[in-house]
Amino acid sequence: MEPPEPGSVWEDEDLARVDWDSAVLEQVTFLDCRFDDAQLAELVTRRCVFERCVLTGVNLSGSRHEGSAFLSCRFDRAKLFDASWTGCKLTGSQFPNVTMRPMTSVESDWSYASLRGADLSGVDLSGQRLAEADLTDADLRESDLRQADLRHARVQTTQLRGADLRGALTEGLNWQALDLTGVRVDLGQAVQFTVAHGALVD
C-alpha cells in the first residue's frame, strides 16, 4: 500500500504491517486507524493528525515529526528509538513497554500521556508540557526537566536521581512520593518539598 497523499483523511482503516519506511506524510489525518506492527522507520510527518489510533508494535525508529498530533493513541511495544518530536501534541496517548530513548522532544505537549514505567533516563525534556502526565515508575534519572510543566503529574516511585528540576512548574506535585537524592531543585521547590514533609518554614 502506498503512503497517502497530502491532505487526505483516513478513518477506521486497518493499516497493519504497512511498510512506509522513509515516507513523508504531510497534513494527513488518521482517525481510529490501526497500525499494528507497521514499518515506519525514518518516517517524516508534517502537520499530520493521528487520533485514537493503535500503533501496537510499530517501528518508528529514527522518525521525525513536525507539528503533528498523536491524540489518545496507543503505542504498545512501539520502537521510538531516536525519534524526534518538534512542536507536537501527544496528549492522552499511552506508551506501555515502549523503547523511547534516545529521543528528542522540542516544544511538545505530553500532557495527560501515560508514561508509566517508561525509560526516559538522560533525556532532555526541558520546557516540555507534562501536566497531568502519569510518570508512575518512570525512570527519569539524569534527565533535564528544567522549565518543564509538571503540574499535577503522577510521580509515585518515579526515579529522579541526578535529574534537574530547576524552574519546572510543580503545582500539585506529590512531593511526599519523591526521593530527591541527587536531584537539582530551585529554592521554591526546596521549600515545597520541605513543607510536604511536615517542616515549618519561617
C-alpha positions in Angstrom: 0.0 0.0 0.0 1.4 3.4 -1.0 1.6 6.2 1.6 -1.4 8.6 1.5 -1.5 11.9 -0.5 -1.1 15.2 1.3 -4.3 16.5 2.8 -6.2 13.1 2.8 -8.3 11.7 5.6 -8.3 8.1 6.6 -10.8 6.7 9.0 -11.3 3.2 10.5 -8.6 1.8 8.2 -6.6 -1.3 9.0 -3.0 -0.4 8.2 -1.4 -3.3 10.0 2.1 -4.2 8.7 2.2 -1.4 6.1 5.8 -0.6 5.0 6.1 3.2 4.8 9.8 3.3 5.8 11.3 6.8 5.0 7.9 8.1 3.7 6.9 11.7 4.1 3.4 12.4 5.2 2.0 16.0 5.1 -1.3 17.2 6.5 -2.7 13.7 6.6 -5.4 12.8 9.1 -5.9 9.3 10.6 -9.0 8.7 12.7 -9.4 5.4 14.6 -6.9 3.6 12.4 -4.7 0.6 13.3 -1.0 0.4 12.5 -0.2 -3.0 14.2 3.4 -4.0 13.5 3.8 -1.3 10.8 7.2 -0.4 9.5 7.5 3.3 9.8 11.2 3.7 10.4 12.6 7.2 9.4 9.0 8.3 8.6 8.5 12.1 8.4 5.2 13.6 9.4 4.4 17.3 9.0 1.2 18.7 10.5 -0.4 15.3 10.5 -3.1 14.1 12.9 -3.4 10.6 14.4 -6.5 10.5 16.7 -7.4 7.4 18.7 -5.1 5.3 16.6 -3.5 2.0 17.7 0.2 1.6 16.9 1.0 -1.7 18.7 4.5 -3.0 17.8 5.0 -0.2 15.3 8.6 0.6 14.3 9.1 4.4 14.4 12.8 4.3 14.9 14.6 7.4 13.5 11.2 9.0 12.6 10.8 12.8 12.6 7.5 14.6 13.5 7.0 18.3 12.9 3.8 20.0 14.2 2.0 16.7 14.2 -0.6 15.5 16.8 -1.0 12.0 18.2 -4.1 12.3 20.4 -5.3 9.5 22.6 -3.2 6.9 20.7 -1.8 3.6 22.0 1.9 2.8 21.3 2.1 -0.6 22.9 5.6 -2.1 22.4 6.4 0.5 19.8 10.0 1.3 18.9 10.6 5.0 19.2 14.4 4.8 19.2 15.9 8.1 18.1 12.5 9.6 17.2 12.2 13.4 17.1 9.2 15.4 18.1 9.1 19.1 17.3 6.1 21.2 18.2 4.0 18.0 18.5 1.0 17.1 20.7 0.9 13.7 22.3 -1.8 14.4 24.8 -3.7 11.5 26.3 -1.6 8.9 24.5 -0.3 5.7 26.2 3.2 4.2 25.8 3.3 0.8 27.6 6.5 -1.2 27.1 7.9 1.3 24.6 11.5 1.9 23.6 11.8 5.7 24.0 15.4 6.6 24.2 17.4 8.2 22.8 14.6 10.7 21.9 14.4 14.4 21.0 11.4 16.4 22.1 11.3 20.2 21.4 8.3 22.4 22.4 6.0 19.4 22.5 2.9 18.6 24.7 2.8 15.3 26.6 0.0 16.4 28.9 -2.2 13.6 30.2 0.0 11.0 28.5 0.6 7.7 30.3 4.4 7.1 30.5 4.2 4.5 33.3 7.4 2.6 33.6 9.0 4.4 30.6 12.8 4.7 30.5 13.5 8.3 29.9 16.8 8.4 31.7 19.1 11.1 30.4 16.5 12.5 28.0 16.3 16.3 27.6 12.7 17.2 28.4 13.4 20.8 29.3 10.4 23.1 28.5 8.1 20.2 27.7 4.5 20.1 28.8 3.9 17.1 31.1 0.9 18.4 33.0 -1.2 15.6 34.5 1.1 13.0 32.8 1.3 9.6 34.5 5.0 9.2 35.3 4.5 6.3 37.8 7.5 4.0 37.9 9.2 6.0 35.1 13.0 6.3 35.0 13.9 9.9 34.8 17.4 9.6 36.2 19.8 12.3 34.9 17.0 13.8 32.8 16.7 17.5 32.1 13.4 18.8 33.3 14.2 22.4 33.6 11.3 24.7 32.9 9.1 21.7 32.2 5.4 21.8 33.1 4.9 19.0 35.7 1.8 20.4 37.3 -0.3 17.6 38.9 1.9 14.9 37.2 1.7 11.5 38.9 5.1 10.7 40.3 4.7 7.6 42.5 8.0 5.7 42.7 9.4 7.8 39.8 13.2 7.6 39.7 14.8 11.0 39.6 18.3 10.7 40.9 20.6 13.2 39.1 17.6 14.9 37.3 17.4 18.7 37.0 14.0 20.2 38.1 15.0 23.8 38.3 12.4 26.2 37.1 9.8 23.4 36.4 6.2 24.1 37.2 5.4 21.8 40.1 2.0 22.9 41.4 0.1 19.8 42.7 3.1 17.5 42.6 3.1 14.9 45.3 6.5 15.8 46.9 6.0 13.1 49.5 6.2 10.4 46.8 9.6 11.7 45.6 13.1 10.7 46.6 15.1 13.9 45.8 18.5 12.4 46.5 20.9 13.9 43.9 18.1 16.0 42.3 18.7 19.6 41.4 15.9 21.9 42.6 15.4 25.6 42.9 14.7 27.4 46.2 10.9 27.4 45.7 10.8 23.7 45.0 13.0 23.0 48.1 10.5 24.9 50.3 7.6 22.9 48.7 9.4 19.6 49.4 10.3 20.6 53.0 6.7 21.7 53.8 5.3 18.5 52.3 7.4 16.5 54.7 6.0 18.4 57.7 8.6 21.1 58.4 7.6 24.6 59.3 9.4 27.2 57.2 9.7 30.7 58.8 
